[in-house]
Amino acid sequence: MRKHDVILWYCKSNTWKFNADDVRVPHSSKTLANYKEGLVGSGFIEAEHLIHPKGKIPEDWWQIAIAPRGKEYLGYPTQKPEALLERIIIASSDRGDIVLDAFCGCGTTLVVAERLKRKWIGIDISPTACRTMARRLEKDLFIKEGKDFFVKDMPKTVDELREYPAFEFQNWAVNALGGVASKMKVRDMGIDGKLYPIEDIQKSKKEGMDLFGEIDRYIPIQVKRTDQVGRPDIDNFETAMKRDRRTKGIFVGFSFSRDAEKEVRRIEREDGLTIEMITVNEIVERQLDKSLG
């Protein structure tokens, strides 16, 4: 099984920056011992004075990895270790330089560049990735969106959202509501995300509940990237809510049919379950109101 990535280093001219001395690694104790044995014994000066005090320039293969359950691991399949980006950025830039990552995913390059006092620009086609980056910068480095950095060109219209791939649209809707998207993209048992109301958070574990950490209260979210969400969709969500022992749920769609609205009222009247139907346009308007406020 292949367990390594190949990193290409290139430039557009014959002028480039490579801070070799800044990325040197310490000599091994074996190397130092060999120098001392070979040089001192021959009457030369101490070995430490014959080799670079910062160590050696790294080999062309680096053994750097992320622990699967480590602190920085976010679950992105192409996520790179911070130690790897730190070495690359230090070697190829100075403080105040601009670092560009045009496919920045979960934002490792941006976090490391900010920590190393570089300016940075990150680009990604995925709004979900952009939101992940923003949260990571705020959480890891205590800098604030809108003050220390800005997220631009996020989708603002319903028409733009209609063009999103199904799973990307699902992530957008759940995140826009303040929820947590399901990690299962198929066979999610009818629940695409979960919303954890702050006022309902309990630290006590309930027997037989599927928990997110220690929080055992949540509102399930179902998302359909379709117009005229119908009665069968509502029926399926009702089943999922009962399976999870939920009395309230949120259903997101571009619009809802009259049959769907009637079914929601029937479920509330006969089964005591509340399903809040939210259109994509309502979410977009809420985000607009928030940005203007």
ABEGO torsion letter per residue (X at the ends): XBABBBBBBBBABABBBBBAAAABBBBBAAAAAAAAAAAAAAGBBBAAAABBAAEBBBBABBBBBBBAABAABAGBAABBBAAAAAAAAAAABBBGBBBBBABAEAGAAAAAAAAAGBBBBBBBABAAAAAAAAAAAAAAAGBBBGAABBBBGBBABAAAAAABBAAAAAAAAAAAAGBBBBABABGAGGBABBBBBAAABBABBBBGBBBBEABABBBBBBBBBBBGBBAAAAAAAAAAAAAAGBABBBBBBABBBAAAAAAAAAAAAAAGBBBBBBBAAAAAAAAAAAAAX
